[in-house]
Amino acid sequence: MIRLVVADDQAILRSGLVALLRLESGIEVVGEAADGASTLAAVAEHRPDVLLLDVQMPAGQSPDGSPGPADGIEAAEALRGTEDAPRIIVLTTFGRAGYLRRAMESGALGFMVKDTPVEQLVDAVRRVHQGLRVVDPELAAQSLAVGPSPLTAKETEVLQAAAAGGTTAQIAKTLFLSEGTVRNHISAVIGKLGVTHRAEAVRTASDNGWI
């Protein structure tokens, strides 16, 4: 029997998925979660074999008051290497190559879009339970086509700080750089990515899994 936890912040979608999976022989849904904190708690409580994990979930709050993982990818990273860590299939509404890259780097074995037919999802659960990797083939092709990041380590660091909403002054203070250096890095990133402004650079780099 494959013990399964389903984590998704959309209650209707999660309930429907749980109902369908409970009809499958050999699969037992032992827990549900709606945010990052409750996902970690459900895994700790139920010790599932497989975790179906939504990419975009709120952090939630742990019992000690600390925030949970900011999204499904961070939850996967938090679980990686822990005792009896479940094998993870990441689910996403948006089939972005960047999500796939980040999911695989986080240790997930599967990556599927949410509109995947339930028969394929069940097959993926069984394959991942066996230790096999299951990835949506179209997304895999997109990820290979994207290629490696053109950004330097420092440009990546600056753009990550920008993605967190920091102003130029805040980024400079956080990274111990001058504001002029931060502007130069942002300008270089915009040029390399062929975009026109910082927000577009953040979006492009995120979609491609470079930050």
N, C-alpha and C positions, 0 to 999 in steps of 0.2 A: 504494500500500500504506500503510495507516494503522498506524504504529508505536505500540504500547500498553504501558504499565506498569500493573500491578495491585498496589495496596497495601491489605492487609488483615491484621490480626493473627491472624485465625482461619485456621489452616493448611488445614483441610479445605475450608472455604468458598472460600478463595482458589484452591486447587488445582482444585476443581470448576469455578470460574468461568473459570480459565485454560484448562482442557481444552475447555470449551464454546466459548470465543471463538476458540480455534485451529482450530475446525471451520469458521469463517466465512471466506468468500473476501474478500480485500482487507484483512484484519486480521492483523497479526503481533504477537504478544505477545513483547516483547523483554526484559522484566524483571519481577521481583516484589519486593515489600518487605513487612515485617511490623511496622515501627514508623516513627516520624517521621524518625529519623536515616537509616535505610536507604532511606526514600522519597526524600529529598533526594539521597542517594548514587546511587540507581538512575537518577534523572532526569538527574543530571550525567553519568553514564557512558553511558546509552543514548540520550539526547536524543529521548524519545518525542514523538509528535504529540499524544497524548491520555493523560491520567493518570486512572485509576479510583481514587478515594481514599476510604477508609473514614473516617467521622467519628471514631469512638472507637478510637484506637490508643495504645499506650504511646510514650513519648518515644524510648526507645533511647539509644544513645550514639554520638557522632561519633568518627572516628578520633583526634581531638585530645583526647578525653575529655570534651568538653562535651556536655550533654544535647541531644537533638534536639527538634523541635517537640512540644508537649504533646499535640496531637491533630491530626486531619486538617485542621481549619480553620486552625490555626497553620501547618501545612505549606503549605497553599494560599497563605497570606499571605506566607510566606517565599519562595515561588516567583514571586509576582506581580512583574512588571517585570524579571525576570532575563532574560538573553540566551537566546533560543530556549525560553522558558517554554512548557510544554505547556498545552493547553486541558484544563480539569479538569472531571470529573464526580464529584461527591461522592455517596457511597453511605452509607446509614444503615439500621440495623435499626429505629430508633425514628423514626417520622414526625412530628417535632416542628417546629412553625412556626418556633421560635427557631433551630433548626439551619439551616433554609432561609434565614432572614434573614442569619445569620452567613456562610453559604456564599456567598451572592450578594455580600455586602460584601467577602469575601475575594478576589473575582475569578473564582470558579468560574462556568462556563457551564451546568452541568447539576447537577440534584439529583434523585436517585432513591432509592426504598426498595429494600432488598436482595431482597425477594420479587417484584420486577418481572419479568415473563416475559423470558427471554433475548432473544426477538425484539425486544422494545421496547428493551432495553438496547443491543443491537447497532445499532438504528436511532438511538438517542441518541448513540452513539459517532460514527456517520457524520455526524449533524447537527451535533454540537459540533465535529467536525473541520472542518466548513465554516464555523464561526464563528457558528452559530445557538445560541440559548439553549433548553435543554430542561429543563422542571421538571414534576414530578409535579403534575397539575392539582388534586388534592384538597389537597395541601400548600400550593399557591399560594393557594387560596381561604382556607385557615386562616390563612395569614400576613397576608393582606389584612384578615381579620376581627379579628386581634389589634390592629392599629393601632400608633401610635407609643408610645414609652415615656412613662409619666406621671411618671417620676422626673427630678429635677433633675440637673445634671452632678455636683454634689458628692454627692448621694444615690447616684448610680450608682457613683462612685468608692469610697465607703464600702462599698457592697454588694459590689463586686468584691473588695475587700480581705477582707471577711467570707467570701466564697466561697472564697478561698484558704486559709481556715482560721485566720485571725488572731483573736486575742482582742481585746476592746475596747481594752485597753492597747496591744497591738501595732499595731492599726489607728491609734490616736491618734498613736503615735510615728512610724509610717510616713508618715502624711498631715499631720503637724504640726498636729494638732488636740488639743483637750482631750478627756478621756474623756467628759465630760458632753455635749460637742458630738457626739461619735460616737454616744452613746446617743440623743440627740435625732434625729439623722439616721435611725438604724435604726428608731426608733419611728415616724417620719414615713413611712418606706418600708412598714412593716408596715400602717399605716393605709391608705395609698394602694392597696396590693395586696390588701387585704381578707383578710389571713392572720393567724395567731395568734402566730408566733414567727419568729426570724431564719432558721432553716434552711428553713422553708417559703417565706419571702420570696426567698431565694437560688434555690430550686428553681423557683418561679414565674417569676422574672425571667429565669432561664436558659432555661427552656422557651420563653419568648416572645421570646428573642433580644435582651433589653434589657441584658444584661451578657455 
